């Protein structure tokens, strides 16, 4: 895989890449949106805890399929609490531990239930 930040366009505002190129002959996993729910179905308290758990759940799905964190090529993050991109970046950088992937961060009006503050979906490729 090749992770790109072309010189011809603005550099990312934080720790992500503008694009990921991978060979077409690869195994791909598309991960449904993950919430801040613990394995017992209870919800983590607060936005940061829900972000951490959503990332943990996403990486857990990847691991169960045999994918490593470094194979994550894209993440889309939906947050219902305005103005939290700084917190999100801090959590993402801690969880991904130096790995960068394509990212889209969206502030939205709501998720499936009002107590859900964040949902993270992703895509990984293993060549």
N, C-alpha and C positions, 0 to 999 in steps of 0.2 A: 504494500500500500504506500501511497505517496500523499503526504499531508501538505497542503499548499496555502501560502500567504503571498500571492503575487506582488511584485514591486509596483505594478501598474495601478493598483487600487489601494485604498486606505487600509492600514494595518488594523487588526482586530482591537477592540477597546479593552479586551481582557484576554484571558488564557483560553483561546479557542482558535480554530483555523477556518479560513474562508471556504475551503473545499477539500475533499478526500477523493483520490483516484484509486480505483482498485480493478484488478483483472476481472473480466466477466465470468471466468471459470472459477467461481468461488462459492463457498457456502455462506449463506446469509441468514441472519435471524432478525426479525422485526418484533420488537417488544412492545406490547400494549402499554398504555399509560399506567404507571405505578403510583399508588397513593402512599400516604404516610401511615399505613396500617401495619400493625404488628402481626406475626403469624397467628395469634389467637383472635384476630379480627378487631382488636381495640385500636383506637386512633392515638397516635402520638400527640402530645400537648404542645401547641405553638408552631409557628411557621418553620423555624430552624429545625426543630425535631422532626417535623413532617418532611422537610427537604432531605434530611439525613436518611430517614427511613425509606423515602421514595427511591433515593439513589441506591440504598442497600438492597431494596427489593429488585430494582432493575438489574443491578450487578449479580444478584442471586439467580435471577432467571437466566442470565447469560452463562453463569458458571454451571448451572444445571444442564445446559446444552453443550458444555465444553468450550465456551468462549472466554477469553481473557479480557480484562479491562482494556488492554491496549488494542483490542480489535473493535472497540466501540468507535463508529465513524460518525454518528449523528445522534443528537439529543434535542428533543423539543420539550420546553418547560412551560407549563401553564401555571400562573400564580394569580390568586384572587386578592392579594393584599398589595395595593399600589406602592410604588417607590422602593421596592425591595431588591433591585438588581444587584446592589452591592453585597447584601447578605447572600444572595444566590451565588454570586461569583466566589465568595469566600468558602461556602459549603462545597461547591463544585470542585474548586481547586484542591481542597482538602481530600475529598473523596477520590478524585481522579489521580492525585499524587503525581502530577507532572505530565500526565497524558492529556493531549488536546484533541478534540474532535469538532466537527461542525456543530454549531449550537444555534437554536432559535429560542428566544425568551419572550413570552407573551404575558401581558397583564390582562386578565379577562374578568367578566362580571361574576362568573360562578362556575362550579363544577357539578358533579352528579348530586352532591348534597352540600348544604351550606357550611358544614363543619370541615369539609375538605378544602385545604388552603393551597395545595400544590399537587400537580400531577406531572410525571416525567415519563416520556416515551422515548424509545431509542431504536437504533439499528446498528448491527455489528456484522462484520465480514471476516471470514477466515479463508485465506487463499491457500 
